[in-house]
Amino acid sequence: MPLSYTLWQANQDLAIACLQHPFVQGIGDGTLPVEKFAYYVGQDAFFLEAFARAYSIAAAKAITWQDFQVFHQLADGVLAELNLHSGYAQEWGVDLATVAPGAATRRYTDFLLSTAWGQAPGATAVAMAPCMRLYAFLGQSLAQLNPPTHRYSPWIDTYSSDQFEPLAAQLEALIDDQAADNPSNQTAYRYAMECELAFFEAAWQMGSPQPHG
């Protein structure tokens, strides 16, 4: 089996935990309190800026011109996500320029950027793929429930769309082409998945201090 598939399957417990988290379920049925989503939007915008930078660092390190182009195409996808967040921010009065990253956000972005700067593009792809595959999974899973239209429907539409799935697949193709099935990559993938779950939990708790795990 391709490494990207093997890694995703090995972390299904965390994927299901994210899907079943009350924050994600609240997005799914539209019941999530607006202030929790507003906090998330600000934190996710900060995260996505770091995500785009990590893609750009990986692109600069790419051996082939084709890989260089793929990383930049993925960065363009992140910019489209940021535009969505800008719309949310305007709607709910969140000033993205003044957002301070919470502990869960900083933990995740520091991990991604240190990986991008310190390791080869294949390892960076491993660290970043959980976010892409997880959000495609969450969006598609929530969309299958066919909820009535509500304030968070654009979020579900974005991550269940025919435009987002190919971005996740592009990144996974880089893993399959460039990354080895070794303990380092297995650990990095799971760590990123743990960061995702912690990110949702922090938003659910509205940025209150989180216990160290």
N, C-alpha and C positions, 0 to 999 in steps of 0.2 A: 504494500500500500504506500502511496505518497506520504512523505514525512508530514506535510501540513495536515493531512487527514488523521494520521496517527496521533499527532499532538492534540488536535481538537478532540478526538475521541477519548484520549487519556484524561481530559479535563472536563468531561461532561457533568461531573458533580458540581463544578463551579458555574458552568453555563446554566444548569437548571436552577441553582441557587440564585443566580442573577434574575432569571425569568420569574421566579417565584417571590422575589424580594418585593415588599410592599410598595416601594418607590416605583418599580417597573410596572407592577400590577395597577398602581394608581394612574400611570400614564395610559395603560391599556384601556381602562374603563372610564377615564376622564375624571376620577374622583381625587386625584392627587391635589393637595392644597397648593394654591398658586405660589405662595411664598417659598415652598420647598422647590418647586420647579424653577422659580426665578433664581434661587441660590445656585441650583444645578447649572442653569444657563450661563451664569457668570463663571463658575468653575470650569465648565466644559469649554468655554471660549478660551480661557487661559490654557487649558490642556491642549486644545486643537492648534493653538499657535506653536506650542512646543512640538506637537506631532508633525506639523508642516516643516519645522526646522530640522527635525530628525530625518525626514524624507530628503530634504535638500542636502544634508550632510552625507547621507548614504549615496545620493546621486553623484556628489563630487568624488566619492571614492569608487564609483562603479568602474569595472574593468572595461566593459563594452559600451558602445554608444547606445545600443538597444536598452540595456539596463538603466543607463542614464536617463533615457527618455521615459521609461516606465516609472521610475521614482518621481520624476517631475509630473507625470500625468496623475500619479497618486496624490502629490502635493496639491495639484489643481482641484482634486476632489475634496480635499480638506478645506480649501478656500470656499468652495460651494457650501459646505457645512457651516462655515463661519458666517456666510451671508444669511443662512437660515437663523442662526443664533442672533444676528444683528436685528432681524425682524422681531424675534421674541423679546429682545432687550428693549426695543423701542415700545413694544406693546405693553410691557409691564414695568417700564421705568428703571431698567437696570443699566447703570453706567459701566460699560465694559472696560473703559479706560481706567477705572478706579478699583477694579476687582483685585482683592488680595487673595492669593491662593491659600486654601486650607491645607492642613497637614496631609490628608489623603491625596490631594491634587499634587502637592509638591513632591511627595514620595514617588508618585507615578512619573511625573515629568522628569525628575532627576534621573530616574532609572532609564528612561528612554534616551535622554540626551547623552548620558554617560556611555550607554551602549553604542549610540551612533558615532560619538567621537572616538571611542576606544576600541571598537571592534570592526570587523569586516561587514560589508553590506548584507551578507546572508544572515549574520547574527542579528543585525538590526531588523531585518524582515521578520525574524522569529519573535523579537520583542514587540513588534508593532502589530503583527497579524491577529493576536487575540482580540484586540479592540475592533478591528474590521469584521472579523468573522462573528464575534459575539453580537455586534449591533445588527448585522444582517440577520442573524438567528432571532434576536429579540423582535426586530421589526416584522419579519415574516411570521413569527409565532403569534404576535399580537394581531396582525392583519387577518390571520386565519380565523380569528374569533369573530370577525366581521362586526365590530362594535358600531353603534350609531355614531354619526359625526359629533365630535366634541372638541374642546379647545386644544387637545394634544394630538388630534388627528394628523396634522402636518408632520409631526415627529414620526408617527407610525408610517405615514406615506413615504417619508424620505428614506427610512432604513429598510423598508420592504420593497423599494422600487427596483425596476429593471436597471436603473443607473448605478445603484449602490453595489449590488451583488457582484458585477464584473470587477469592481475595484478590489473587493476582498479576494476574488479569484486571482487577480493579477499579482497581488502581494504573495499569495500562497504559491503561485508558480515560481516566484523568486526563491522561496524557501526550498521548494522541491529541486530547484536547479543548483542552488548554491550552499545550502546548509546541511550539516551532518547530523545524524541521529545520535547525539551524544548527551551525557548528563548535563553539560553546561546549557545546551539549548533546551533540553527538557525542563530544567529548573527555571530558565528565563521565561519560557512560555507560561508555566504555571504561576510564576511570580506576577506576570502581567495580568493573568486572569484574577488572581487574588486582589490586585490593585483595582480592577474593575468592580469587584464586589464591594470593596472598601469605599470606592468612589460613590456608589449608589447609597451605601449606608450613611456616609457623611452627609449627603444631600438630604436623606430622610431625617437625619438628626439635626439638620439645619446648621452644620458646621460646628456642632459642639465637640469638645475634645474627645478623641477616640482612644480606647485602651490599646496599649501596645500588644501586638500579637506575635 
